[in-house]
């Protein structure tokens, strides 16, 4: 599906900025993993800034479900960033330690973070870190939400893929799988909330969009 003209320009602005940043830093002493770390830091800072003002919660998922998701995320990122000797063979490389591979991983991480921020900007005050329905909740169908139902997760997962490539070790692959499972479970729970809240409108949205990939 082809993006609407204004949305295409909006995404191109993000992509162009990422392209020039990667082009510049690839010739500097900054290592790919430092670039990846900076991308995650930028995402975290934007999330903190964007979360300062949101709608009040009307309905929230059970605490046990939330803790389970946090557990998946924590385990996934521990596998990504901790070369614990107890991981054994998982600490072996599955990709050669070559500069261009690291730069590719950094580029994917930056694009993924940019995409997630774009999606977060569109969802605005309807966003929550937990599965919730807000008071006066809106079904967002602008920007990336025109084609993907969970574009924030798409962007984060793409950033994780970039991180995996930059690290190049089997433990990072396992970490990605754990994070993916966590996001799939959370996204399905979100959809059950949205289907209850919006009924036929969400059913139509689901028919016209992909889960994590555009339709």
C-alpha positions in Angstrom: 0.0 0.0 0.0 1.3 3.5 -0.9 1.5 6.1 1.8 -0.5 9.3 1.5 1.5 12.2 0.2 1.8 14.2 3.5 2.6 11.1 5.4 5.3 10.1 2.9 6.9 13.6 3.3 6.8 13.2 7.1 8.5 9.8 7.0 11.0 11.0 4.4 12.1 13.8 6.8 12.8 11.2 9.5 14.6 8.9 7.0 16.7 11.6 5.5 17.9 12.8 8.9 18.8 9.2 9.9 20.6 8.7 6.5 22.8 11.8 6.9 23.5 11.0 10.6 24.7 7.5 9.7 26.7 8.8 6.7 28.5 11.3 9.0 29.2 9.0 12.0 30.4 6.1 9.8 33.6 8.0 9.2 34.2 9.0 12.8 35.7 7.1 15.7 32.3 6.5 17.3 31.7 2.7 17.3 28.5 1.2 16.0 27.4 0.0 19.4 27.8 3.5 20.8 25.6 4.8 18.0 23.0 2.0 18.9 23.2 3.0 22.6 22.7 6.7 21.7 19.6 5.7 19.7 18.1 3.8 22.6 18.9 6.8 24.9 17.2 9.2 22.5 14.1 6.9 22.4 14.0 6.8 26.2 14.3 10.5 26.6 11.6 11.2 24.0 9.3 8.7 25.8 9.8 10.5 29.1 9.1 13.8 27.5 6.0 12.6 25.7 4.6 10.8 28.7 4.4 14.0 30.7 0.8 14.7 29.6 -1.7 11.9 28.9 -5.4 11.1 29.3 -6.8 9.5 32.4 -7.1 5.7 32.4 -10.5 4.2 32.2 -9.6 0.5 32.0 -6.2 -1.2 32.6 -4.8 -4.7 32.2 -4.2 -6.9 35.2 -0.9 -6.3 37.1 0.2 -9.9 36.6 0.0 -9.4 32.8 2.0 -6.2 33.0 4.7 -7.8 35.1 4.9 -10.7 32.7 5.5 -8.3 29.8 8.2 -6.4 31.8 9.8 -9.7 32.5 10.0 -10.5 28.8 11.5 -7.1 28.0 14.0 -7.3 30.9 15.2 -10.8 29.9 15.4 -9.8 26.3 17.6 -6.8 26.9 19.8 -8.7 29.4 20.5 -11.2 26.7 21.2 -8.3 24.3 23.7 -6.4 26.5 25.1 -8.8 29.0 27.9 -11.1 27.8 27.6 -13.2 30.9 30.0 -16.2 30.8 27.1 -18.4 32.0 25.5 -18.0 28.5 28.3 -20.2 27.2 27.9 -20.9 23.5 25.4 -18.1 23.2 28.3 -15.7 23.5 29.8 -16.9 20.2 29.4 -14.7 17.1 27.1 -15.6 14.3 28.2 -12.7 12.2 31.8 -11.7 11.3 33.3 -8.8 13.2 33.4 -6.4 10.2 32.9 -2.6 10.2 30.2 -2.5 7.6 28.1 -5.0 9.5 28.3 -2.8 12.6 27.3 0.3 10.6 24.4 -1.6 9.1 23.2 -2.6 12.5 23.5 1.0 13.8 21.6 2.3 10.7 18.7 -0.1 11.3 18.6 0.8 15.0 18.4 4.5 14.2 15.7 4.0 11.6 13.7 1.8 14.0 13.9 4.4 16.8 12.9 7.2 14.4 9.9 5.1 13.2 8.9 4.4 16.8 9.1 8.1 17.7 7.0 9.0 14.6 4.3 6.5 15.7 4.5 7.7 19.3 3.9 11.3 18.1 0.8 10.2 16.2 -0.8 8.3 19.1 -0.3 11.3 21.4 -2.2 11.4 24.6 -3.8 8.0 23.9 -0.5 6.2 24.6 0.2 4.2 27.8 3.0 1.9 28.8 0.4 -0.6 30.0 -2.5 -2.0 28.1 -5.2 0.5 28.8 -8.3 2.3 27.5 -8.1 6.0 28.2 -11.0 8.3 28.9 -12.1 9.7 25.5 -9.8 7.2 23.9 -9.4 7.6 20.1 -8.7 5.0 17.5 -5.7 6.4 15.7 -5.6 5.9 12.0 -3.1 8.5 10.9 0.6 8.3 10.0 2.0 4.8 10.3 -1.3 3.7 11.9 -2.9 3.9 8.5 -1.0 0.7 7.5 0.2 -0.9 10.8 -1.8 -1.5 14.0 1.3 -1.5 16.3 3.9 0.7 14.6 5.6 1.6 17.9 6.5 -2.1 18.3 7.5 -2.3 14.7 10.0 0.5 15.2 11.3 -0.9 18.4 11.7 -4.4 16.9 13.6 -3.0 14.0 15.9 -1.2 16.4 16.4 -4.5 18.2 17.2 -6.2 14.9 19.8 -3.5 14.3 21.2 -4.0 17.8 21.4 -7.8 17.2 23.4 -7.2 14.0 25.7 -4.7 15.7 26.4 -7.2 18.6 26.6 -10.2 16.3 26.3 -12.9 19.0 23.8 -15.7 19.4 22.6 -14.4 22.8 21.4 -11.3 21.0 19.3 -13.4 18.6 17.7 -15.2 21.6 17.1 -11.8 23.2 15.3 -10.6 20.0 13.1 -13.7 20.1 12.1 -13.1 23.8 11.3 -9.4 23.1 9.3 -10.4 20.0 7.2 -12.9 22.0 6.6 -10.2 24.7 5.4 -7.7 22.1 3.2 -10.2 20.3 1.4 -11.1 23.6 1.0 -7.4 24.6 -0.3 -6.4 21.1 -2.9 -9.1 21.1 -4.1 -8.0 24.5 -4.3 -4.4 23.3 -6.4 -5.6 20.4 -8.9 -7.3 22.6 -9.3 -4.0 24.6 -9.7 -2.0 21.4 -12.1 -4.5 19.8 -14.3 -4.2 22.9 -14.1 -0.4 23.0 -14.5 0.4 19.3 -16.4 -2.7 17.9 -17.0 -2.5 14.1 -14.6 0.5 13.7 -11.7 -1.6 15.0 -12.7 -4.6 13.0 -12.5 -2.4 9.8 -9.1 -1.1 11.0 -7.9 -4.6 11.5 -8.9 -5.6 8.0 -7.1 -2.7 6.4 -3.8 -2.9 8.4 -1.1 -5.3 9.2 -0.1 -6.4 12.7 3.6 -5.4 12.8 4.1 -5.0 9.0 2.2 -2.7 6.6 -0.7 -4.0 4.6 
